[in-house]
Amino acid sequence: LVAFWLRHKGKMQGNNFQVDKEPLLQIPLVKTDNQTLHNEIVKLVEQLLAAQPKARAALSDSDKNFQANYIANLEQRINRAVYKIYGLNEDEIALIGQAV
């Protein structure tokens, strides 16, 4: 979500974000009062952080694919939870998915 925002509100240097103070300060951050959703995101991020060393250590192609799919699934679940916090509808989510 932040990548989408920076791509459209910040500046780009080719395919890279030009990270300036002003666009970073203007990122609309939302804090949720939904403790269940907050806990879900924390749990998913912890799982993601634990999965990354396993993915780097994977030796076989099947294990590499499994780890990559597992990480992609966790990232999708985190994104969905963040979209809920921001109150995005399916059209807005689709727009973000197309642009990133």
C-alpha contacts under 8 A as a table, 3 or more apart, distances in Angstrom:
res1	aa1	res2	aa2	distance
1	L	4	F	5.15
1	L	5	W	6.28
1	L	79	N	7.68
1	L	83	Y	7.99
1	L	96	I	7.13
2	V	5	W	4.98
2	V	6	L	6.04
2	V	27	I	7.32
3	A	6	L	5.19
3	A	7	R	6.00
3	A	100	V	7.10
4	F	7	R	5.15
4	F	8	H	6.38
4	F	96	I	6.26
4	F	99	A	6.75
4	F	100	V	6.07
5	W	8	H	5.32
5	W	9	K	5.75
5	W	10	G	7.40
5	W	27	I	7.33
6	L	9	K	5.07
6	L	10	G	4.52
6	L	11	K	7.16
6	L	17	F	7.27
6	L	23	P	7.10
6	L	27	I	7.87
7	R	10	G	5.73
7	R	11	K	6.77
7	R	12	M	6.83
7	R	17	F	7.14
8	H	11	K	7.81
9	K	23	P	6.94
10	G	17	F	7.54
10	G	18	Q	7.25
10	G	19	V	7.84
10	G	23	P	5.42
11	K	17	F	6.26
11	K	18	Q	5.29
11	K	19	V	7.58
12	M	15	N	6.51
12	M	16	N	5.67
12	M	17	F	4.61
12	M	18	Q	5.06
13	Q	16	N	5.16
13	Q	17	F	6.01
13	Q	18	Q	5.73
14	G	17	F	7.94
19	V	23	P	7.53
19	V	24	L	7.26
20	D	23	P	6.05
20	D	24	L	6.59
21	K	24	L	5.32
21	K	25	L	6.19
22	E	25	L	5.19
22	E	26	Q	6.36
23	P	26	Q	5.11
23	P	27	I	6.54
24	L	27	I	5.52
30	V	85	I	7.18
30	V	86	Y	6.81
31	K	85	I	7.75
32	T	35	Q	7.41
32	T	37	L	7.93
32	T	38	H	7.00
32	T	85	I	6.20
33	D	38	H	7.98
34	N	37	L	5.44
34	N	38	H	6.23
35	Q	38	H	4.88
35	Q	39	N	5.98
36	T	39	N	5.17
36	T	40	E	6.17
37	L	40	E	5.01
37	L	41	I	6.31
37	L	81	A	6.77
37	L	85	I	7.97
38	H	41	I	5.28
38	H	42	V	6.31
39	N	42	V	5.05
39	N	43	K	6.10
40	E	43	K	5.15
40	E	44	L	6.14
40	E	81	A	7.84
41	I	44	L	5.09
41	I	45	V	6.05
41	I	78	I	5.94
41	I	81	A	6.68
41	I	82	V	7.94
42	V	45	V	5.20
42	V	46	E	6.17
43	K	46	E	5.15
43	K	47	Q	6.26
44	L	47	Q	5.02
44	L	48	L	6.11
44	L	74	L	6.32
44	L	77	R	7.59
44	L	78	I	6.49
45	V	48	L	4.90
45	V	49	L	6.11
45	V	74	L	7.85
45	V	78	I	7.38
46	E	49	L	5.16
46	E	50	A	6.20
47	Q	50	A	5.09
47	Q	51	A	6.07
47	Q	74	L	7.67
48	L	51	A	5.06
48	L	52	Q	6.39
48	L	71	I	6.27
48	L	74	L	6.33
48	L	75	E	7.58
49	L	52	Q	5.58
49	L	53	P	7.73
50	A	53	P	6.50
50	A	54	K	7.31
51	A	54	K	5.22
51	A	55	A	6.22
51	A	67	Q	7.26
51	A	70	Y	7.98
51	A	71	I	6.81
52	Q	55	A	5.05
52	Q	56	R	6.33
52	Q	71	I	7.55
53	P	56	R	5.07
53	P	57	A	6.15
54	K	57	A	5.06
54	K	58	A	6.10
54	K	67	Q	7.27
55	A	58	A	5.21
55	A	63	D	7.94
55	A	64	K	6.17
55	A	67	Q	5.20
55	A	68	A	6.80
58	A	61	D	7.91
58	A	63	D	5.69
58	A	64	K	5.32
58	A	67	Q	7.72
59	L	63	D	6.71
59	L	64	K	6.81
60	S	63	D	5.20
60	S	64	K	6.15
61	D	64	K	4.97
61	D	65	N	6.05
62	S	65	N	5.08
62	S	66	F	6.07
63	D	66	F	4.97
63	D	67	Q	6.09
64	K	67	Q	5.21
64	K	68	A	6.05
65	N	68	A	5.05
65	N	69	N	6.05
66	F	69	N	5.22
66	F	70	Y	6.07
67	Q	70	Y	4.98
67	Q	71	I	6.10
68	A	71	I	5.20
68	A	72	A	6.11
69	N	72	A	5.03
69	N	73	N	6.08
70	Y	73	N	5.14
70	Y	74	L	6.30
71	I	74	L	5.08
71	I	75	E	6.15
72	A	75	E	5.07
72	A	76	Q	6.17
73	N	76	Q	5.11
73	N	77	R	6.23
74	L	77	R	5.10
74	L	78	I	6.18
75	E	78	I	5.07
75	E	79	N	6.10
76	Q	79	N	5.03
76	Q	80	R	6.16
77	R	80	R	5.11
77	R	81	A	6.27
78	I	81	A	5.15
78	I	82	V	6.22
79	N	82	V	5.08
79	N	83	Y	6.09
80	R	83	Y	5.01
80	R	84	K	6.31
81	A	84	K	5.09
81	A	85	I	6.48
82	V	85	I	5.04
82	V	86	Y	6.41
83	Y	86	Y	5.13
83	Y	87	G	6.05
83	Y	88	L	5.39
83	Y	93	I	7.33
84	K	87	G	4.86
84	K	88	L	6.24
85	I	88	L	7.93
88	L	92	E	5.88
88	L	93	I	6.40
89	N	92	E	5.37
89	N	93	I	6.24
90	E	93	I	4.98
90	E	94	A	6.04
91	D	94	A	5.08
91	D	95	L	6.23
92	E	95	L	5.05
92	E	96	I	6.31
93	I	96	I	5.14
93	I	97	G	6.20
94	A	97	G	4.97
94	A	98	Q	6.22
95	L	98	Q	5.22
95	L	99	A	6.35
96	I	99	A	5.26
96	I	100	V	6.21
97	G	100	V	5.62
